[in-house]
Amino acid sequence: MIGSGIPTFTQVAHVALVVRDMAASVAFYERVLGFEQASERREGPPEARHPRQLVRHPDSGLVLGIHEPYERSHDRFDPQRTGLDHLAVTVVGVAVVLGTDRADMARSRGIRAAGVRQVLVRWRC
């Protein structure tokens, strides 16, 4: 706990993403970012009404919970709607993402580039 009595944490346990197609999403994270299956597809609690599958990145330890609701809205992503806007990751270098080999691999797998932004984050107190 921090001196003010506010509890703290040591790392993120997982990030849950609700998707339209669990199999396609799991395959994307495995193929493109090197995630590995951390669990089989399994049912969530009855009130959740959707199965989930966990994938884990071997280097960073980041775990994603990929969820696909039984009662889908069939919505497309909309950055103006409330909810998760994006998931940002840090890479060894921009060349890793923008390199020709990686770009060719992505295109050959039918992945459209949405663009890569370099962001410098500065904390100010």
N, C-alpha and C positions, 0 to 999 in steps of 0.2 A: 504494500500500500504506500501511496505517496503521503507525505507529511499531512496533507489536508484530509486524509481519510478516504480519498478516492481510490478505489481498487485499480490496479494496473494489470497488464498482461505481458507475456514474454514473446508471443508470436501469434499469427493468425492461424486458427485451427483449420478452417476451410472457407471457401467462398461458394455460395450456392447460386447457380445460374439456371433459370427456367428457360427452356428452349422448345422449339417446334418439333425438332427431330433429334432424339437422344443419340441414336446410332451415328448419324452424320456428324453431330457435334463432338462426340467422343472420338470418332475417327479423325476429325480436323485437329483436335488438340494432340492426338498421338502423332499424326503425320507431320504436322507443321511445327509444333513446339516441343515434341519429344516427350509428352506426358505418357505415363504408363498406367494401366488399369490397377486400381487399388482395391476394387471390389467388383463383384458381379452385379448385374442389374438386380435390384431388389425393391420390394414394396416399402413405402414409407408408412408412417402412422395413418390409421384410417381417416382421420380428419384432413390430412394433406391431400388425399385423392390423387397421388401421382407417384410413380416409381422414380428411382434415382440410381445413379451410378457414380462412383468416386474415381477420379483419375489424379495421379500424383506426379509432379515433376521431380525427376530423380536428383537433379543438382540443387534446386532451391528448396525442395520439400513442400512447395505450394500444393495444396489439395483443392481441387474443384469438385463440387457436388453438382452433377448435371441432372436436372430434373425435367421431366416431360409430363405435363398435366394430362389426365384422361379427358377432361373437359377443356379443350383448347379454345382460345379466342380467335385463332388464325390471324392475329395481328402481325404486321411487319414491325420492325424496329422503328421507333420514332423518338428522336432525341428531345422532343418537346414534351414528352409524357413523363410523369413521375416514375421513377424506378432506376435501375442500374443503367448508367449511360455508357460506361466502358470499363475495361479492365486493363490497366497499364502494367507492363513488365519492364524490367531493366535488363538490357542485354550487354554482352561484353563490349560491343562496339557497333556503331551504325553500319559499318561494312558487313557485319554478320547478317543484318537484316536486308541491306540494299545490294549485297553482292550478287553478281551475275548468276552464279551457281544456284543460290537460294531463290532468286527471282525466277530463273528457268524452271526449277523444281516446282515452285508454286503454280506457275502457269500450266505446266504439264499435268498437274493434279486438278486443274479447273478452278483454282483460287484466284479471284480478282483482287488486285491490290487496291486498297482504299486509301493508301497513302501512309507515310510514316512521318511523324513529327518528332523533332528533337526538343525536349523540354528541359530547361534548367530550373530546378526548384531551389528557392532560397528561403530559409526560415528566418523570420525577423521576430524579435521579442520586444 
